[in-house]
Amino acid sequence: MKAKLVRTKKASKEFWTPQPDVIFKDLNEVEFKPQNLIAVDSSQEFQEHMGFGGSFTEAAAVTLSEAPEAIRQEALTAYFSKSEGLGYNLGRLSIHSCDFGLGNYTYIEEGDAALDTFDMSHDDELIIPMIKEAQEIAGEDLTLLASPWSPPAFMKDNNEMNYGGKLLPEYHQAWANYFSKFIHGMQDRGINLWGVSVQNEPAATQTWDSCQYSADEEKNFVRDYLGPTLEINNQADKNIVIWDHNRDLILERAIPAYSDPEAAKYIWGVGNHWYVSEDFELLGKLHDLFPEKHILFTEGCVEYGIYGNEPVWENGEHYGRNIIGDFNNWSRGWIDWNLFLNEEGGPNHVSNFCEAPIMYDRKKQQLIYNISYYYIGHFSKYIQTGAKRILTTTTAKPVEVSGTGTRTNAKAVSAVAYKNPNGEIVIVAQNEGHIAEMTLMVDGKAVNISLPNNSISTFII
């Protein structure tokens, strides 16, 4: 048995570099290293993989619109092409405005609870064309999740789209109708949504578009308004995602909704973000409690990143570590935040600048490929939609790195493995420590391998 090997490594600044094939032997022919072991058993299968993607924000669309056509095509190809890019097949978009855009906007005139003035022409300018171009390059309809950051101001108790606030009870039905109108509007434009989340980050009060729901408020809105409204309007096939926020509170937010049968029947699963917490095992605990429900990573980015000519390697490792941690705890896919941002980390109407895997330098008129782009590719280019995660055990322990102390959120080596529909086994291993040599064991065969420090490796068997 042999494996192809592709590696990205900090020391030599190499990306997706093919390495010599790895040859496996019988166990008695290998000097076994039980303390530094990655063991894979392809007979034990878990969740089915949905794919990878990013978010079609207004900021991403504006950034692309400022680039020459050749660069625009290069950027979209780099994400959505299966042969030349990351092979993205998922996406997320906001229901009207979010912070990554030019300002607050909705699809109706202020005060129009009947939605008579509903008009999505704002999105027709830049966002819709970007989605259609991406789908054309991908060669398939993308699996798209739509999320609101805030209802219109008049529907909220603070009469503001920004600064949190809550949806007023008298507008629950109008807001559910708004979701349905948006789904129809996208369908009229030839874009079929996979589903919606109830609210982006419902526990956060932000200086930008935001709205708070308690666990009970979110559950009741799904049970009494959103679920029935989509059902009545022949949109019951649209999946409803709750929470859409950080891992740390995922249990206390999901359990009340799943424990109510009338609410649970409408809910596909939970969305989670990576901010605040790397407690991946909370996802696993939620799955153990409600194995029929699903988990999907719906947002993550490096906030206030360091920009310039030298991309920050640790930002890529942050992606790799979180993807592995979530996938080993039943997450079915990965949707990154902004697909594209400019060299400042925007545009953002409240200066909440962040990093994206691909950024566009407007002055130099060139794309910046951050380390995260290559780390994502170690998964997305090789793990196919429909693949099944298989059992992976890693024994490597946390280590001290450059005198900074033990890393409590990461193992020195972390790994995840999948079996593709064609029978291929894909193993991704990331090393943030200083282990010189490990044993990789797959289905009773083994090989001793070197995993360089600050590297990520993909093995394809």
C-alpha positions in Angstrom: 0.0 0.0 0.0 1.3 3.5 -0.8 0.1 7.0 -0.4 0.7 10.2 -2.4 1.8 13.0 -0.2 1.4 16.8 -0.6 2.9 19.2 2.0 2.9 22.9 3.0 5.8 23.9 5.2 6.8 27.1 6.9 10.6 26.6 7.0 11.0 26.4 3.2 7.9 28.5 2.3 6.6 25.7 0.1 2.9 25.2 -0.7 1.0 22.1 -1.8 4.4 20.5 -2.8 4.3 16.9 -3.9 6.6 14.6 -1.9 7.9 11.1 -2.7 5.2 8.4 -2.2 4.9 6.9 1.2 5.2 3.1 1.3 3.3 1.2 4.0 4.6 -2.1 5.4 3.4 -4.8 7.8 3.5 -3.8 11.4 6.3 -6.2 12.3 8.5 -4.5 9.7 8.1 -1.0 11.3 9.8 0.4 14.4 6.4 1.3 16.1 6.2 4.6 17.9 3.1 4.3 20.2 3.7 7.7 21.8 3.8 9.5 18.4 1.1 7.7 16.5 -1.6 8.5 14.0 -3.9 5.5 13.6 -6.7 5.3 11.0 -9.4 2.7 10.8 -11.4 3.0 7.6 -14.0 0.4 8.7 -15.4 2.9 11.2 -17.4 5.6 9.4 -19.0 8.7 10.8 -20.6 11.9 9.3 -21.0 12.6 5.6 -19.0 15.5 4.3 -20.9 18.4 2.7 -17.9 20.5 1.4 -16.1 23.8 1.8 -17.0 27.4 1.0 -16.9 31.0 1.8 -19.3 34.0 2.2 -20.6 36.2 -0.6 -20.6 39.4 1.4 -21.1 42.9 -0.1 -17.5 43.5 0.9 -16.3 40.6 -1.2 -18.4 41.7 -4.2 -17.2 45.3 -3.9 -13.6 44.2 -3.6 -13.9 42.0 -6.8 -15.6 44.9 -8.7 -12.5 47.0 -8.1 -10.2 44.5 -9.7 -9.5 44.2 -13.4 -11.5 41.4 -15.1 -8.5 39.0 -15.4 -7.8 39.3 -11.7 -11.5 38.9 -10.9 -11.5 35.6 -12.9 -8.3 34.4 -11.2 -9.8 35.1 -7.8 -13.1 33.2 -8.4 -11.2 30.4 -10.1 -8.9 30.1 -7.1 -11.8 29.3 -4.9 -14.4 27.5 -7.1 -12.5 25.6 -9.7 -12.2 21.9 -8.9 -9.1 21.5 -11.1 -7.3 24.9 -10.5 -8.6 26.0 -7.1 -10.0 24.9 -3.8 -13.1 23.3 -5.2 -15.6 25.3 -3.1 -19.2 24.1 -3.3 -20.7 25.8 -0.2 -21.5 29.5 0.4 -23.2 31.9 2.8 -24.8 35.2 2.2 -26.5 37.8 4.3 -30.2 38.6 4.1 -29.7 42.3 3.4 -26.8 44.1 5.1 -24.1 42.9 7.5 -21.0 44.7 8.8 -18.9 43.7 5.8 -20.5 46.1 3.4 -20.9 49.8 2.6 -23.7 50.5 5.1 -27.1 49.4 6.5 -29.8 48.5 4.0 -32.9 46.4 3.8 -35.2 45.3 1.0 -38.2 47.3 2.1 -39.1 50.9 2.9 -39.0 51.7 6.6 -42.3 50.8 8.3 -43.5 48.5 5.6 -44.6 45.5 7.7 -46.8 44.2 4.7 -43.6 44.0 2.6 -45.3 45.7 -0.3 -42.1 47.5 -1.2 -39.9 44.4 -1.1 -37.1 44.9 -3.6 -33.8 43.1 -3.9 -32.3 45.2 -6.6 -29.4 46.3 -4.3 -28.1 42.8 -4.4 -28.5 42.6 -8.2 -25.7 45.1 -8.6 -22.8 43.1 -7.4 -23.7 40.2 -5.1 -26.0 38.1 -7.4 -23.6 38.3 -10.4 -20.7 37.1 -8.1 -22.7 34.1 -7.0 -23.7 33.2 -10.5 -20.1 33.5 -11.8 -18.9 31.3 -8.9 -21.6 28.6 -9.7 -20.5 28.7 -13.4 -16.9 28.1 -12.4 -17.8 25.4 -9.9 -19.9 23.7 -12.6 -22.8 23.1 -10.2 -25.3 25.0 -8.0 -23.6 25.9 -4.7 -25.1 24.8 -1.4 -26.1 28.3 -0.1 -27.0 29.3 3.5 -28.6 32.7 4.0 -28.3 34.5 7.4 -29.8 37.8 8.7 -27.7 40.1 10.8 -30.7 42.3 11.8 -34.4 42.8 11.0 -35.3 46.3 9.7 -35.0 48.9 12.4 -38.7 49.5 12.9 -39.2 45.8 13.8 -36.8 46.0 16.8 -37.2 47.4 20.3 -34.2 49.7 19.9 -35.4 51.0 16.5 -31.8 50.5 15.2 -30.3 47.9 12.9 -27.1 48.2 14.8 -26.4 47.8 18.6 -28.3 44.6 19.2 -31.9 45.0 20.3 -34.7 42.5 20.0 -37.3 41.6 17.4 -40.7 43.0 18.6 -43.4 40.4 19.1 -45.8 42.2 16.8 -43.4 41.7 13.9 -42.6 38.0 14.3 -44.9 37.1 11.4 -43.7 39.9 9.2 -40.1 38.9 9.8 -40.9 35.3 8.9 -42.6 36.5 5.8 -39.5 38.4 4.9 -37.4 35.2 5.0 -39.9 33.6 2.6 -39.8 36.6 0.3 -36.0 36.5 0.2 -36.0 32.8 -0.7 -38.5 33.4 -3.5 -36.5 36.4 -4.7 -33.3 34.4 -4.9 -35.2 31.6 -6.8 -36.5 34.2 -9.3 -32.9 35.1 -9.9 -32.0 31.4 -10.6 -30.3 30.8 -7.2 -31.8 28.0 -5.1 -31.0 28.4 -1.4 -30.2 25.3 0.6 -31.4 26.9 3.9 -31.4 29.8 6.3 -30.2 30.5 9.8 -32.5 32.3 12.2 -30.0 35.0 13.2 -26.2 35.6 12.9 -24.7 35.5 16.4 -27.9 36.0 18.4 -26.1 36.4 21.7 -24.0 39.4 20.6 -24.7 43.1 20.7 -22.5 44.6 18.1 -21.8 48.2 16.9 -22.9 46.8 13.5 -26.1 45.0 12.3 -27.1 42.7 15.2 -30.1 41.4 17.0 -30.4 39.3 20.2 -32.5 36.2 20.8 -32.5 34.1 24.0 -32.6 30.3 23.5 -36.3 30.3 24.1 -37.0 33.2 21.8 -35.1 31.6 18.9 -36.8 28.3 19.5 -40.3 29.9 19.7 -39.7 31.9 16.5 -38.8 28.8 14.6 -41.7 26.8 16.1 -44.4 29.3 15.8 -43.4 31.5 12.8 -40.5 30.6 10.6 -41.0 26.9 10.3 -44.8 27.1 9.6 -44.4 30.1 7.2 -41.9 28.2 5.1 -44.1 25.2 5.1 -47.2 27.2 4.0 -45.2 28.8 1.2 -44.0 25.5 -0.2 -40.5 26.1 1.2 -40.3 23.2 3.7 -37.3 21.9 1.8 -35.3 24.8 3.0 -33.2 23.8 6.0 -33.3 25.9 9.2 -30.1 26.3 11.2 -30.1 27.7 14.7 -27.5 29.3 16.9 -25.0 30.3 14.2 -22.6 31.6 16.9 -19.7 30.4 19.0 -19.0 26.9 20.2 -18.8 27.8 23.9 -22.6 28.1 24.3 -23.7 25.6 21.8 -25.2 23.1 24.2 -27.3 25.6 26.2 -28.6 27.0 22.9 -29.4 23.8 21.1 -30.7 21.6 23.9 -33.9 23.7 24.5 -34.8 23.8 20.8 -34.1 20.1 20.2 -36.1 19.2 23.4 -39.2 20.8 22.0 -40.6 18.4 19.4 -42.7 21.0 17.6 -39.6 23.2 17.2 -37.2 20.4 16.5 -39.1 19.1 13.6 -38.2 22.2 11.6 -34.6 22.4 12.6 -31.8 20.8 10.5 -29.1 21.5 13.0 -26.7 24.1 14.4 -24.2 26.5 12.9 -21.1 27.3 14.9 -18.3 30.0 14.7 -14.8 29.7 16.1 -14.5 32.9 18.0 -13.9 32.8 21.8 -13.5 29.0 22.1 -11.7 26.0 20.7 -13.7 23.6 22.8 -14.3 21.2 19.9 -15.6 18.4 22.1 -18.7 20.5 22.8 -19.8 19.6 19.3 -19.2 16.0 19.9 -21.3 16.1 23.1 -24.2 17.8 21.3 -24.0 15.0 18.6 -24.1 12.4 21.3 -27.2 13.9 22.8 -29.0 14.5 19.5 -27.4 12.2 16.8 -30.2 12.9 14.3 -29.3 16.6 14.1 -26.4 18.1 12.2 -23.5 20.5 12.8 -22.0 22.9 10.3 -19.2 25.5 10.6 -20.8 28.7 9.3 -18.2 31.5 10.0 -14.6 32.1 11.1 -11.9 34.6 10.2 -8.8 36.1 11.6 -9.9 39.3 13.2 -7.6 42.4 13.1 -5.0 40.3 11.1 -1.5 41.5 10.4 -1.3 42.7 6.8 1.7 43.3 4.6 4.1 41.4 2.4 4.7 38.6 4.9 1.6 36.5 5.5 1.3 35.3 9.1 1.8 31.5 9.3 0.0 31.0 12.6 -3.2 32.3 10.9 -3.1 29.3 8.5 -2.5 26.9 11.4 -5.5 28.4 13.2 -7.6 27.3 10.2 -6.1 23.8 10.0 -6.5 23.2 13.8 -10.1 24.3 13.8 -11.1 22.4 10.7 -9.6 19.2 12.2 -11.1 19.8 15.6 -14.6 20.4 14.3 -14.5 17.5 11.8 -13.4 15.1 14.4 -16.5 16.2 16.4 -19.2 15.6 13.7 -19.2 18.9 11.8 -20.3 18.2 8.2 -18.7 21.1 6.4 -16.8 24.4 6.6 -18.0 27.9 5.5 -15.3 30.5 5.8 -16.2 34.2 6.3 -15.5 36.8 3.5 -14.3 35.3 0.3 -12.4 38.4 -0.6 -11.3 41.6 1.2 -9.2 44.6 0.2 -5.6 45.2 1.5 -7.1 47.0 4.5 -9.3 44.1 5.5 -12.5 45.8 4.3 -14.7 47.4 3.2 -16.6 47.4 6.5 -19.0 50.1 7.5 -17.9 50.1 11.1 -14.1 49.5 10.5 -14.3 45.9 11.8 -11.4 44.9 9.6 -10.4 41.3 9.2 -8.3 38.9 7.1 -9.6 36.8 4.2 -7.7 33.9 2.6 -7.6 35.9 -0.6 -7.2 39.7 -0.5 -6.9 42.3 -3.3 -4.3 45.0 -3.1 -5.9 47.9 -4.9 -2.7 49.9 -5.2 -0.6 47.1 -6.6 -3.5 45.6 -8.4 -2.6 42.1 -7.3 -4.1 39.3 -5.2 -2.7 38.4 -1.8 -2.9 34.6 -1.1 -2.7 34.3 2.7 -1.4 31.1 4.4 -5.0 30.2 5.3 -5.8 29.7 1.6 -3.2 26.9 1.4 -4.2 25.3 4.7 -7.8 25.1 3.5 -6.7 23.5 0.3 -5.1 20.6 2.1 -8.6 19.6 3.0 -10.9 21.0 0.3 -8.9 19.8 -2.7 -8.8 16.2 -1.6 -11.9 15.5 0.6 -14.8 15.0 -1.8 -18.5 15.9 -1.1 -20.1 12.7 0.1 -16.9 11.4 1.8 -17.3 9.8 5.2 -15.1 10.7 8.1 -13.3 7.6 9.4 -11.8 6.8 12.8 -8.5 8.7 13.5 -6.6 8.5 16.7 -3.6 10.7 17.5 -1.4 10.1 20.6 1.0 13.1 20.2 1.0 15.3 23.4 1.1 19.1 23.7 4.6 20.5 23.7 6.4 23.7 24.7 7.0 26.0 21.7 9.7 28.7 21.9 9.3 29.0 25.7 5.7 30.2 25.4 4.4 27.4 27.5 2.1 24.4 26.8 -0.5 25.0 24.2 -3.7 24.1 25.9 -5.9 24.3 22.8 -3.8 22.2 20.4 -2.0 18.9 20.2 1.5 19.0 18.8 0.0 17.0 16.0 -3.6 16.8 15.0 -5.2 14.7 12.2 -8.4 13.8 10.5 -9.2 11.2 7.9 -12.0 10.6 5.3 -13.0 7.9 2.8 -14.0 9.4 -0.5 -16.9 7.9 -2.5 -14.4 6.4 -4.9 -12.7 4.5 -1.9 -9.7 6.8 -1.7 -8.5 7.5 1.9 -7.5 11.1 2.7 -5.5 11.9 5.8 -4.6 15.4 6.8 -2.0 15.9 9.6 -0.9 19.2 11.0 2.2 19.7 13.2 2.5 22.7 15.4 5.1 21.1 17.6 8.6 19.6 17.4 8.1 15.9 16.9 10.7 14.5 14.6 9.2 11.2 13.6 5.8 9.5 13.9 4.1 6.2 13.0 1.2 6.4 10.6 -0.9 3.3 10.7 -3.8 2.7 8.3 -5.9 -0.4 8.4 -3.2 -2.5 9.9 -0.3 -1.3 7.7 2.2 1.2 9.0 5.1 3.6 8.0 7.3 5.9 10.0 7.0 9.5 8.7 8.5 12.8 9.4 6.2 15.7 10.0 8.2 19.0 9.9 7.4 21.6 12.5 4.8 24.2 11.3 3.6 22.0 8.4 0.4 20.4 7.1 0.5 17.2 5.1 -2.2 15.4 3.1 -1.8 11.7 2.4 -4.0 10.2 -0.4 -4.2 6.4 -0.4 
